[in-house]
Amino acid sequence: MTWEAVIGLEVHAQMLTDTKIFCGCSTLFGSEPNTQTCQICIGMPGVLPVLNRKALEFAMRTGLATNCTISKYSRFARKNYFYPDLPKGYQISQYEHPICEHGHIEIVVDGEAKRIGITRIHMEEDAGKNIHEAAGGYSFVDLNRTGVPLMEIVSEPDIRSPKEAAAYMRKLRSIVRYLGVCDGNLEQGSLRCDANVSVRPCGQAEFGTRAEVKNINSFRYVEKAIEYEIRRQIQVIEDGGTVVQETRLWDANKGITESMRSKEEAHDYRYFPDPDLVPIMVDQKWIDEIRTSLPELPDAKMHRFVSDFGLPAYDADLLTSERATAAWFEDAVRAGGQAKAVSNWIMGDLMKLLNEENRSIDECPIRPAQLAGMLQLIDKGTISGKIAKSVFDEMYTTGRDAEAIVQEKGLVQISDASEIEKVVDEIIARSPKEVARFKAGDEKLLGFFVGQAMKATKGKANPQMLNDLLKKKLS
């Protein structure tokens, strides 16, 4: 029997507000435990929460960017459960009336485009954090994160493979970073997801029993956790067992999912409208103002890069995955760089150096205009592509302009035909055996002559002129 996976993701995105969703406490990451709390976020009796307007705006921006309908009426509910990091004994979330519904985004996997539906986007508060000290046998609770504003972005069960799940999560990360509503930092937990996974025989309409894999915080682990869970469920069924609806945790060290608890249903949480928070009423004017303020989003920018700059779709997709990278590319092109050449250097040498030092492009020591200047030196024949590699490395290390480096180090390309011809004649004269083999049909030896000439000129010979002269003299 062949099997099909049915996958839906619940992505939690921490909103980039300065203060928490219902109080004025800071959302700054990394502070001393329990230093960013107040009576409201730690759930003292008699306090009243007040909704952060910026959090509401961020949720609406995300909804519009993902083709959702913005609800003109929404409200908060209390989701009741008991856990040490939940001081009130309930979480304020949205249930029956979320702020955004019925959206979608496009993903591309193996060259194929696919639309993934979004059921809803709702706002909620984050819980605290349990800290377990194995050595002393103690557990502590840090409530700094309690009340930090979250968006939960719930997909339709339209995903059919681990690769599609990772692509969907990457696209969401790109969108929320473009919007400036979430920093998308997976290591700090600013973006994390729960994956609902089930399997069914191919061709069957009904869904199988799903298991939820909680709190996955990297694209690689999203793929690996779902891959494992699919294999596990198929094995259970083929061995004659039954998949149990439950919550599981991904153990990255073991490479497996492990049972955490039986999966709760909505009635287990005893949802009811929060009596301390009034319903949210949003008018069309505000929705239109937010829509107008949206930046050019990744998909639109990618299509523009293809049509305006003639870039391959692959290049355009990579360049537009981060807003800062796309802006850097456009600045370099405006400064005079040829679009495809700029793209090649960004995706190759520049990203390699940035990744080695774990730097973002905002921290790049080379400015876009400097790359454009170096490319212009190549176009004019002042330096070769090979020389440009060493010039680029020097630019990255020092922040200096290419022209200054070329002049100081004497790297100007030799384009004097008579000078190159002299070098070629000397190499041919001292390599009679290689010349004879070349003329006998061993044309791969051209690389030998090129290498000798480049060695003699310290890599400065104009490659095109050198190749032309060698072919002429060896024929």
C-alpha positions as CSV (number, residue, x, y, z in Angstrom):
1,M,0.0,0.0,0.0
2,T,1.2,3.5,-0.8
3,W,0.6,6.2,1.8
4,E,0.0,10.0,1.7
5,A,0.9,12.4,4.5
6,V,-1.6,15.2,5.5
7,I,0.1,18.0,7.3
8,G,-1.0,21.3,8.8
9,L,1.2,23.7,10.6
10,E,0.4,26.1,13.5
11,V,3.2,28.7,13.4
12,H,3.7,31.0,16.4
13,A,5.3,34.3,15.7
14,Q,6.3,36.6,18.5
15,M,5.3,40.2,17.6
16,L,8.0,42.9,17.6
17,T,6.2,45.2,20.0
18,D,8.1,47.1,22.7
19,T,5.6,46.1,25.4
20,K,3.5,43.0,26.2
21,I,0.1,42.4,24.7
22,F,-2.0,43.4,27.8
23,C,0.4,45.5,29.9
24,G,3.4,47.9,29.7
25,C,6.1,45.4,30.6
26,S,9.1,45.2,28.2
27,T,9.4,42.3,25.7
28,L,13.2,42.6,25.6
29,F,14.9,39.2,25.2
30,G,17.6,37.9,27.6
31,S,16.9,40.0,30.7
32,E,17.3,38.5,34.2
33,P,14.5,36.2,35.1
34,N,11.3,37.8,36.5
35,T,12.5,41.4,36.0
36,Q,10.0,42.2,33.3
37,T,6.7,41.4,35.1
38,C,3.9,43.3,36.7
39,Q,0.6,42.5,38.5
40,I,-1.2,42.1,35.1
41,C,1.1,39.7,33.4
42,I,1.6,37.5,36.5
43,G,-2.1,37.3,37.0
44,M,-2.7,39.0,40.3
45,P,-6.4,39.1,41.3
46,G,-8.4,42.2,40.3
47,V,-6.1,43.5,37.6
48,L,-7.5,44.5,34.2
49,P,-5.7,43.8,30.9
50,V,-5.7,46.4,28.1
51,L,-5.0,45.4,24.5
52,N,-1.8,46.7,22.9
53,R,-3.0,48.5,19.7
54,K,0.3,47.8,17.9
55,A,-0.1,44.1,18.4
56,L,-3.5,44.3,16.8
57,E,-2.1,46.3,13.9
58,F,0.7,43.8,13.4
59,A,-1.8,40.9,13.3
60,M,-3.9,42.8,10.7
61,R,-0.8,43.6,8.6
62,T,0.1,39.9,8.6
63,G,-3.4,38.9,7.6
64,L,-3.5,41.3,4.7
65,A,-0.1,40.1,3.5
66,T,-1.3,36.5,3.5
67,N,-4.5,37.2,1.7
68,C,-6.8,36.9,4.7
69,T,-10.1,38.5,5.4
70,I,-9.8,40.9,8.4
71,S,-12.7,40.4,10.8
72,K,-14.4,43.6,11.7
73,Y,-15.5,41.9,14.9
74,S,-13.3,39.7,16.9
75,R,-12.8,39.0,20.6
76,F,-10.6,37.3,23.2
77,A,-11.3,34.1,25.1
78,R,-9.8,32.3,28.1
79,K,-8.2,29.0,27.3
80,N,-8.1,27.2,30.6
81,Y,-5.3,24.7,31.5
82,F,-2.9,24.4,34.4
83,Y,0.9,24.4,34.0
84,P,3.6,26.1,36.2
85,D,4.5,28.7,33.6
86,L,0.9,29.9,33.2
87,P,0.3,32.1,36.3
88,K,-3.4,32.8,35.8
89,G,-4.3,29.2,35.1
90,Y,-5.6,30.3,31.7
91,Q,-4.2,31.8,28.5
92,I,-5.8,34.8,26.9
93,S,-6.2,33.8,23.2
94,Q,-8.8,34.0,20.4
95,Y,-11.2,31.2,19.7
96,E,-14.5,31.6,17.9
97,H,-13.8,35.1,16.6
98,P,-10.2,35.4,15.3
99,I,-8.9,38.6,13.8
100,C,-8.0,37.1,10.4
101,E,-9.4,34.2,8.4
102,H,-9.4,32.4,5.0
103,G,-6.0,33.3,3.6
104,H,-3.3,31.6,1.6
105,I,0.3,31.9,0.5
106,E,2.3,30.4,-2.4
107,I,5.3,28.1,-2.0
108,V,7.6,26.6,-4.6
109,V,9.1,23.1,-4.1
110,D,11.2,21.4,-6.8
111,G,10.1,24.0,-9.3
112,E,6.4,23.4,-8.7
113,A,4.2,26.2,-7.3
114,K,1.5,25.3,-4.7
115,R,-1.0,27.3,-2.8
116,I,-1.3,26.6,1.0
117,G,-4.5,27.8,2.7
118,I,-4.5,29.7,5.9
119,T,-7.4,28.9,8.2
120,R,-6.9,31.7,10.6
121,I,-4.5,34.1,12.3
122,H,-5.3,34.9,15.9
123,M,-3.6,36.8,18.7
124,E,-2.7,35.4,22.1
125,E,-0.3,35.9,25.0
126,D,2.8,33.7,25.4
127,A,3.4,31.6,28.6
128,G,6.4,31.8,30.8
129,K,9.4,29.5,30.7
130,N,10.3,26.5,32.9
131,I,14.0,26.2,33.8
132,H,15.0,22.8,35.0
133,E,18.3,22.4,37.0
134,A,19.1,18.7,36.8
135,A,22.1,18.9,39.1
136,G,20.1,20.2,42.1
137,G,16.8,18.6,41.3
138,Y,15.1,21.9,41.1
139,S,12.8,23.6,38.6
140,F,12.3,27.4,38.3
141,V,9.8,29.5,36.5
142,D,10.8,32.7,34.6
143,L,7.7,34.8,33.8
144,N,9.5,37.5,31.7
145,R,7.9,35.9,28.6
146,T,4.4,35.7,30.1
147,G,2.2,38.1,28.1
148,V,4.5,38.6,25.2
149,P,2.2,39.0,22.1
150,L,2.0,36.1,19.7
151,M,0.3,35.5,16.4
152,E,-0.7,31.9,15.8
153,I,-0.9,31.3,12.0
154,V,-2.9,28.1,11.4
155,S,-2.6,26.5,7.9
156,E,-5.2,24.3,6.2
157,P,-4.1,20.6,6.0
158,D,-2.9,21.3,2.5
159,I,0.8,20.3,3.0
160,R,1.8,16.9,1.7
161,S,5.5,16.5,2.4
162,P,8.2,17.6,4.9
163,K,9.8,19.7,2.1
164,E,6.5,21.6,1.6
165,A,6.3,22.2,5.3
166,A,9.7,23.7,5.5
167,A,9.1,25.8,2.4
168,Y,5.8,27.1,3.9
169,M,7.5,28.0,7.2
170,R,10.4,29.8,5.3
171,K,7.9,31.8,3.3
172,L,6.0,32.8,6.4
173,R,9.3,33.9,8.0
174,S,10.2,35.9,5.0
175,I,6.7,37.7,5.0
176,V,6.7,38.6,8.7
177,R,10.3,39.9,8.4
178,Y,9.4,42.0,5.4
179,L,6.5,43.4,7.4
180,G,8.6,44.1,10.4
181,V,6.1,42.4,12.7
182,C,8.5,39.6,13.8
183,D,12.2,39.1,13.8
184,G,11.8,35.4,12.8
185,N,14.6,34.4,15.1
186,L,14.1,30.6,15.4
187,E,17.0,30.1,17.9
188,Q,15.3,32.5,20.4
189,G,11.9,31.0,19.8
190,S,10.5,34.1,18.1
191,L,9.2,31.8,15.4
192,R,8.3,28.2,16.2
193,C,5.7,25.7,15.0
194,D,3.5,22.8,15.9
195,A,3.0,20.2,13.2
196,N,-0.2,18.2,12.9
197,V,0.7,15.0,11.0
198,S,-1.5,12.1,9.8
199,V,-1.2,9.5,7.0
200,R,-3.8,7.9,4.8
201,P,-3.8,5.4,1.9
202,C,-3.4,7.2,-1.4
203,G,-6.8,8.0,-2.9
204,Q,-8.6,7.9,0.4
205,A,-10.7,11.1,1.1
206,E,-10.9,10.8,4.8
207,F,-8.1,12.0,7.0
208,G,-6.2,9.6,9.3
209,T,-5.8,10.2,13.0
210,R,-3.3,13.0,13.6
211,A,-0.5,13.5,16.1
212,E,0.7,17.0,17.0
213,V,4.5,17.5,17.2
214,K,5.1,20.6,19.5
215,N,7.6,23.5,19.5
216,I,9.8,22.8,16.5
217,N,12.2,25.7,16.1
218,S,14.3,25.2,12.9
219,F,13.5,24.5,9.3
220,R,15.7,21.4,9.4
221,Y,14.0,20.0,12.4
222,V,10.6,20.7,10.8
223,E,11.6,18.4,8.0
224,K,13.2,15.8,10.2
225,A,10.4,15.7,12.8
226,I,7.7,15.3,10.1
227,E,9.7,12.7,8.2
228,Y,10.1,10.6,11.4
229,E,6.4,11.0,12.4
230,I,5.2,9.9,8.9
231,R,7.4,6.8,9.1
232,R,6.3,6.1,12.7
233,Q,2.6,6.3,11.8
234,I,2.9,4.1,8.7
235,Q,4.8,1.5,10.7
236,V,2.1,1.5,13.5
237,I,-0.7,0.9,11.0
238,E,1.2,-1.7,8.9
239,D,2.0,-3.6,12.2
240,G,-1.7,-3.8,12.9
241,G,-1.9,-1.0,15.4
242,T,-3.8,2.3,15.6
243,V,-2.4,5.8,15.6
244,V,-3.4,7.6,18.8
245,Q,-4.3,11.3,18.8
246,E,-1.7,12.8,21.1
247,T,0.8,15.5,21.5
248,R,4.5,14.5,20.9
249,L,7.8,16.3,21.3
250,W,10.7,16.2,18.9
251,D,14.0,15.0,20.4
252,A,16.7,16.4,18.1
253,N,19.4,14.4,19.8
254,K,17.7,11.1,19.3
255,G,16.1,12.1,16.0
256,I,12.6,10.8,17.1
257,T,9.3,12.1,18.4
258,E,8.2,11.0,21.9
259,S,4.7,11.0,23.4
260,M,4.1,14.0,25.7
261,R,0.4,13.7,26.5
262,S,-3.0,12.7,25.0
263,K,-4.2,15.4,22.7
264,E,-6.7,17.8,24.2
265,E,-9.8,18.8,22.3
266,A,-11.3,22.3,22.4
267,H,-13.8,21.4,25.1
268,D,-10.9,20.3,27.4
269,Y,-9.7,23.9,27.5
270,R,-13.2,25.2,28.5
271,Y,-13.0,28.2,26.3
272,F,-15.2,31.1,27.1
273,P,-15.2,34.9,26.2
274,D,-12.8,36.9,28.4
275,P,-15.0,39.1,30.5
276,D,-12.2,41.6,31.2
277,L,-11.6,42.5,27.5
278,V,-14.2,44.2,25.3
279,P,-14.8,42.9,21.7
280,I,-12.5,44.4,19.0
281,M,-14.3,46.5,16.4
282,V,-12.2,47.3,13.3
283,D,-13.5,49.7,10.6
284,Q,-12.8,49.5,6.9
285,K,-10.9,52.8,6.9
286,W,-8.2,51.4,9.2
287,I,-8.0,48.2,7.2
288,D,-7.5,50.2,4.0
289,E,-4.8,52.4,5.7
290,I,-2.9,49.3,6.8
291,R,-3.2,47.7,3.3
292,T,-1.8,50.9,1.7
293,S,1.1,50.9,4.1
294,L,2.3,47.4,3.3
295,P,5.7,47.1,1.6
296,E,6.4,45.2,-1.6
297,L,6.2,41.6,-0.5
298,P,8.6,38.8,-1.4
299,D,6.5,37.3,-4.2
300,A,5.8,40.6,-5.9
301,K,9.5,41.6,-5.6
302,M,10.6,38.3,-7.0
303,H,8.4,38.6,-10.1
304,R,9.7,42.2,-10.6
305,F,13.3,41.1,-10.3
306,V,12.6,38.6,-13.1
307,S,10.8,41.0,-15.4
308,D,12.8,44.2,-14.7
309,F,16.3,42.8,-14.3
310,G,16.1,39.6,-16.4
311,L,17.2,37.4,-13.5
312,P,16.4,33.6,-13.5
313,A,13.6,32.8,-11.1
314,Y,16.1,30.9,-8.9
315,D,18.3,34.0,-8.4
316,A,15.3,36.2,-7.8
317,D,13.8,33.9,-5.2
318,L,17.0,33.8,-3.2
319,L,17.7,37.5,-3.4
320,T,14.1,38.4,-2.3
321,S,13.9,35.9,0.6
322,E,15.3,38.7,2.9
323,R,14.2,42.3,2.4
324,A,17.7,43.6,3.3
325,T,19.4,41.4,0.7
326,A,16.9,42.5,-2.0
327,A,17.6,46.2,-1.1
328,W,21.4,45.6,-1.2
329,F,21.1,44.0,-4.6
330,E,19.0,46.9,-6.0
331,D,21.4,49.5,-4.5
332,A,24.3,47.8,-6.3
333,V,22.5,47.7,-9.6
334,R,21.6,51.4,-9.2
335,A,25.3,52.1,-8.6
336,G,26.1,50.7,-12.1
337,G,26.5,46.9,-11.6
338,Q,25.1,44.6,-14.1
339,A,22.1,42.7,-12.5
340,K,23.2,39.2,-13.2
341,A,26.8,39.8,-12.2
342,V,25.7,41.5,-8.9
343,S,23.4,38.5,-8.3
344,N,26.2,36.0,-8.9
345,W,28.6,37.8,-6.5
346,I,25.9,38.2,-3.7
347,M,24.8,34.5,-3.9
348,G,28.4,33.3,-4.2
349,D,31.4,35.0,-2.6
350,L,29.4,37.6,-0.5
351,M,27.1,35.1,1.2
352,K,29.9,32.7,1.7
353,L,31.9,35.2,3.7
354,L,28.9,36.5,5.6
355,N,27.9,33.0,6.6
356,E,31.4,32.1,7.7
357,E,31.2,35.0,10.2
358,N,27.5,34.6,11.0
359,R,26.8,38.1,9.8
360,S,23.7,39.6,8.2
361,I,24.0,41.6,5.0
362,D,23.2,44.7,7.1
363,E,26.6,44.1,8.8
364,C,28.4,43.6,5.5
365,P,31.7,45.6,5.3
366,I,31.3,46.0,1.6
367,R,28.8,48.6,0.4
368,P,26.7,48.0,-2.7
369,A,28.4,50.8,-4.6
370,Q,31.8,49.2,-3.9
371,L,30.7,46.0,-5.5
372,A,29.4,47.9,-8.5
373,G,32.7,49.7,-8.8
374,M,34.6,46.4,-8.8
375,L,32.3,45.0,-11.5
376,Q,33.0,48.1,-13.6
377,L,36.7,47.4,-13.4
378,I,36.1,43.9,-14.7
379,D,33.9,45.3,-17.5
380,K,36.6,47.8,-18.6
381,G,39.2,45.0,-18.6
382,T,41.2,46.7,-15.8
383,I,41.1,43.4,-13.8
384,S,40.1,39.9,-14.7
385,G,37.5,37.8,-12.9
386,K,40.2,35.8,-11.2
387,I,42.0,38.9,-9.9
388,A,38.6,40.2,-8.8
389,K,38.3,37.3,-6.3
390,S,41.3,38.4,-4.4
391,V,40.3,42.1,-4.7
392,F,36.9,41.2,-3.3
393,D,38.4,39.4,-0.3
394,E,40.5,42.4,0.4
395,M,37.5,44.7,0.1
396,Y,35.6,42.5,2.6
397,T,38.5,42.5,5.1
398,T,39.4,46.2,4.9
399,G,36.2,48.0,3.6
400,R,38.3,49.7,1.0
401,D,37.3,50.4,-2.6
402,A,38.4,48.0,-5.4
403,E,40.2,50.7,-7.4
404,A,42.4,51.7,-4.5
405,I,43.3,48.0,-3.8
406,V,44.1,47.4,-7.5
407,Q,46.4,50.4,-7.8
408,E,48.2,49.8,-4.5
409,K,48.9,46.1,-5.2
410,G,49.6,46.5,-8.9
411,L,46.8,44.2,-10.0
412,V,45.9,46.0,-13.2
413,Q,45.3,43.4,-15.9
414,I,47.7,43.1,-18.8
415,S,45.8,43.9,-22.0
416,D,48.8,44.8,-24.1
417,A,48.7,42.2,-27.0
418,S,52.5,42.5,-27.6
419,E,53.3,41.8,-24.0
420,I,51.0,38.8,-23.8
421,E,52.4,37.5,-27.1
422,K,55.9,37.7,-25.8
423,V,55.0,35.5,-22.8
424,V,53.1,33.1,-25.0
425,D,56.1,32.7,-27.4
426,E,58.4,32.0,-24.5
427,I,56.2,29.2,-23.1
428,I,55.7,27.6,-26.5
429,A,59.4,27.7,-27.1
430,R,60.2,25.8,-23.9
431,S,57.4,23.3,-24.2
432,P,58.0,21.4,-27.5
433,K,56.6,18.1,-26.3
434,E,53.3,19.7,-25.1
435,V,53.0,21.6,-28.4
436,A,53.4,18.4,-30.4
437,R,50.8,16.6,-28.3
438,F,48.4,19.5,-28.6
439,K,48.8,19.5,-32.4
440,A,48.3,15.8,-32.4
441,G,44.8,16.3,-31.0
442,D,45.3,16.6,-27.2
443,E,43.4,19.9,-26.9
444,K,43.1,19.6,-23.1
445,L,46.7,20.8,-23.0
446,L,45.4,24.3,-23.7
447,G,44.8,24.5,-20.0
448,F,48.5,23.8,-19.4
449,F,49.6,26.7,-21.6
450,V,47.0,29.0,-20.0
451,G,48.2,28.1,-16.5
452,Q,51.9,28.6,-17.5
453,A,51.1,32.0,-18.9
454,M,49.1,33.1,-15.9
455,K,51.9,32.0,-13.6
456,A,54.4,34.0,-15.7
457,T,52.1,37.1,-15.5
458,K,51.1,36.6,-11.9
459,G,47.5,36.1,-13.0
460,K,47.3,39.5,-14.7
461,A,47.0,38.4,-18.4
462,N,43.7,39.3,-20.0
463,P,42.2,35.7,-20.2
464,Q,40.3,36.3,-23.5
465,M,43.4,37.8,-25.2
466,L,45.6,35.0,-23.8
467,N,43.3,32.2,-25.0
468,D,42.9,33.8,-28.5
469,L,46.7,34.1,-28.9
470,L,47.4,30.6,-27.7
471,K,44.9,29.1,-30.1
472,K,46.2,31.1,-33.0
473,K,49.9,30.2,-32.3
474,L,49.2,26.5,-31.6
475,S,47.0,25.9,-34.6
